[in-house]
Each structure stands twice: as C-alpha cells, then as structure tokens.
Amino acid sequence: MNYQVQLNNGQVINLKNAEFDAGVFTTTLNDQKINFVNIGGAIINKHIIISVLPVDDTKTQA
C-alpha cells in the first residue's frame, strides 16, 4: 500500500508499497522510550509526524 507521511516541518514523504502493522506502529508511537520509527524503510523521528495517510495509486489521465 502507498502512504503519505506529513511532518511538522512541511516535508511530505511518499512511501510506495510500504507494509507495516498499524497496531505495532501505534504501540511504538505511544512508547515514551522510543524516539524514531521505521515506516516502510524510512526512519523518522516520531515527534515530527503529523499524519500517516493511505493514498490511492491510480493516476488520472487528461
């Protein structure tokens, strides 16, 4: 699945075909001892993540 990660510094990271378990990810985000998370191979400081949204892979043609 493809995801878009929005960070509080205005940067957007697009992850293509990323696979992760939402339950494990949520537990990791809530663990105060962990500062960084792995999202589809991208290591990100969890405190700057605003949102992780699934995105559609289809492209519109003109």
Residue frames as qw, qx, qy, qz and C-alpha x, y, z in Angstrom:
[[0.000, 0.890, 0.457, 0.000, 0.00, 0.00, 0.00],
 [0.380, 0.440, -0.027, 0.813, 1.13, 3.58, -0.60],
 [0.389, -0.754, -0.425, 0.316, 1.26, 6.11, 2.23],
 [0.243, 0.709, -0.045, 0.660, 1.92, 9.81, 2.61],
 [0.584, -0.483, -0.414, 0.504, 3.68, 10.90, 5.80],
 [0.079, 0.855, 0.079, 0.506, 3.25, 14.57, 6.68],
 [0.614, -0.183, -0.402, 0.654, 5.82, 16.11, 9.01],
 [0.184, -0.877, -0.341, 0.285, 5.56, 19.25, 11.13],
 [0.313, -0.512, 0.276, 0.751, 8.37, 20.93, 9.15],
 [0.506, 0.615, -0.071, -0.601, 6.24, 20.93, 5.98],
 [0.110, 0.380, -0.858, -0.328, 8.02, 17.95, 4.40],
 [0.874, 0.113, 0.149, -0.449, 5.94, 15.16, 2.87],
 [0.144, -0.378, 0.898, 0.172, 7.37, 11.66, 2.46],
 [0.817, 0.207, -0.152, -0.517, 5.66, 9.37, -0.06],
 [0.376, -0.314, 0.871, -0.030, 6.07, 5.65, 0.63],
 [0.689, 0.270, -0.412, -0.531, 5.32, 3.27, -2.21],
 [0.825, 0.007, -0.554, -0.111, 4.34, -0.34, -1.49],
 [0.028, -0.437, 0.675, -0.594, 5.11, 0.08, 2.22],
 [0.717, -0.321, -0.591, -0.182, 3.98, -2.68, 4.53],
 [0.103, 0.250, -0.665, 0.696, 3.58, -2.16, 8.25],
 [0.356, -0.478, -0.801, 0.058, 1.30, -3.33, 11.03],
 [0.160, -0.682, -0.101, -0.706, -0.87, -0.43, 12.25],
 [0.748, -0.628, -0.191, -0.098, -1.23, -1.96, 15.73],
 [0.792, -0.185, -0.079, 0.577, 2.51, -2.33, 16.23],
 [0.315, 0.460, 0.085, 0.826, 3.08, 1.14, 14.75],
 [0.386, -0.753, -0.163, -0.508, 0.58, 2.69, 17.19],
 [0.823, -0.524, -0.133, 0.176, 2.18, 0.91, 20.14],
 [0.680, 0.080, -0.006, 0.729, 5.60, 2.15, 19.02],
 [0.071, 0.625, 0.118, 0.769, 4.36, 5.74, 18.72],
 [0.561, -0.728, -0.122, -0.374, 2.93, 5.59, 22.24],
 [0.858, -0.271, -0.202, 0.387, 6.10, 4.14, 23.80],
 [0.128, -0.988, 0.088, 0.023, 7.92, 7.03, 25.52],
 [0.641, -0.506, 0.454, 0.355, 11.26, 5.20, 25.35],
 [0.617, 0.275, 0.548, 0.494, 11.26, 5.17, 21.53],
 [0.000, 0.668, -0.030, -0.743, 12.19, 8.32, 19.57],
 [0.240, 0.408, -0.585, -0.659, 12.38, 7.02, 16.00],
 [0.767, 0.227, 0.523, -0.293, 10.03, 4.83, 13.97],
 [0.175, -0.184, 0.791, 0.557, 10.53, 2.80, 10.81],
 [0.611, 0.514, 0.338, -0.498, 7.83, 3.36, 8.22],
 [0.828, 0.542, 0.142, -0.010, 8.39, 1.25, 5.15],
 [0.802, 0.162, 0.014, 0.575, 12.16, 1.56, 5.47],
 [0.140, 0.699, -0.068, 0.698, 12.21, 5.29, 6.27],
 [0.512, -0.355, -0.559, 0.547, 13.49, 6.11, 9.78],
 [0.068, -0.674, -0.192, -0.710, 11.60, 9.14, 11.14],
 [0.060, 0.044, -0.599, 0.797, 11.63, 10.99, 14.46],
 [0.129, -0.518, -0.841, -0.081, 8.16, 10.16, 15.79],
 [0.127, -0.620, -0.408, 0.658, 7.72, 13.60, 17.36],
 [0.071, 0.382, -0.265, -0.883, 7.60, 15.37, 13.99],
 [0.007, -0.246, -0.880, -0.406, 4.96, 13.13, 12.40],
 [0.392, 0.071, 0.141, -0.906, 1.65, 14.92, 11.87],
 [0.821, 0.195, 0.263, -0.468, -0.15, 12.19, 9.95],
 [0.171, -0.207, 0.900, 0.344, 0.26, 8.94, 8.04],
 [0.640, 0.394, 0.208, -0.626, -2.37, 8.65, 5.33],
 [0.595, 0.143, 0.736, 0.290, -3.01, 5.90, 2.78],
 [0.260, 0.573, -0.211, -0.748, -3.02, 7.28, -0.75],
 [0.828, 0.429, 0.320, -0.168, -4.57, 5.98, -3.94],
 [0.513, -0.308, 0.579, 0.554, -2.12, 4.69, -6.54],
 [0.502, 0.597, 0.573, 0.252, -4.31, 5.48, -9.54],
 [0.187, -0.332, 0.168, 0.909, -3.40, 8.40, -11.79],
 [0.474, 0.712, 0.402, -0.326, -5.91, 10.43, -13.74],
 [0.478, 0.073, 0.525, 0.700, -5.28, 10.89, -17.44],
 [0.192, 0.582, 0.085, -0.786, -6.07, 14.12, -19.29]]
